[in-house]
Amino acid sequence: MNANTTEEILDLIEGKVGKDFFENLALRIKEKCTQYVKGCLEVEVEIFSLKKGHLAKTWSDFK
């Protein structure tokens, strides 16, 4: 599987994964980015698609 954008991966996996796939992916991206900056920055991740809109994020909305 070779995809460089959210749109490309959506085309490949549509109907094959649940919403938790993107939530887990966002958490993994956050972990890798935090490691890369050695914890010096607070990192949050949002995965967004022009076709599907918001797919996942790593922070909670405060209401």
C-alpha positions as CSV (number, residue, x, y, z in Angstrom):
1,M,0.0,0.0,0.0
2,N,1.5,3.3,-1.0
3,A,-0.3,6.6,-0.2
4,N,1.1,10.1,0.5
5,T,-2.1,12.0,1.4
6,T,-5.2,11.5,3.5
7,E,-7.3,11.4,0.3
8,E,-5.2,8.6,-1.2
9,I,-5.4,6.4,1.9
10,L,-9.2,7.0,2.2
11,D,-9.6,5.7,-1.3
12,L,-7.6,2.6,-0.4
13,I,-9.2,1.7,2.9
14,E,-12.7,3.0,2.5
15,G,-15.2,0.5,4.1
16,K,-12.3,-1.6,5.5
17,V,-11.5,0.2,8.8
18,G,-13.5,1.8,11.6
19,K,-13.3,5.3,13.1
20,D,-10.9,4.0,15.7
21,F,-8.3,3.5,13.0
22,F,-7.8,7.2,12.5
23,E,-8.0,7.9,16.3
24,N,-5.2,5.4,16.8
25,L,-3.2,6.8,13.9
26,A,-3.5,10.3,15.3
27,L,-2.2,9.1,18.7
28,R,0.8,7.3,17.0
29,I,1.6,10.5,15.0
30,K,1.5,12.6,18.2
31,E,3.8,10.1,20.0
32,K,6.3,10.2,17.1
33,C,6.3,14.0,16.8
34,T,6.7,14.4,20.6
35,Q,9.7,12.1,20.5
36,Y,11.1,14.0,17.6
37,V,11.0,17.3,19.4
38,K,12.2,15.6,22.6
39,G,9.2,16.8,24.6
40,C,10.1,20.5,24.2
41,L,6.9,21.3,22.4
42,E,3.3,20.3,23.2
43,V,2.0,18.4,20.1
44,E,-1.5,17.8,19.0
45,V,-2.7,16.2,15.8
46,E,-5.8,16.5,13.7
47,I,-6.5,14.3,10.7
48,F,-8.7,16.0,8.2
49,S,-9.9,15.1,4.7
50,L,-11.3,17.5,2.1
51,K,-13.8,14.7,1.1
52,K,-14.8,13.4,4.5
53,G,-14.0,16.3,6.8
54,H,-12.7,15.7,10.4
55,L,-11.5,12.2,10.9
56,A,-9.6,12.3,14.3
57,K,-7.8,14.6,16.7
58,T,-5.8,14.1,19.9
59,W,-7.3,16.8,22.1
60,S,-10.6,17.2,23.8
61,D,-12.9,20.2,23.3
62,F,-13.5,22.1,26.5
63,K,-17.1,23.3,26.8
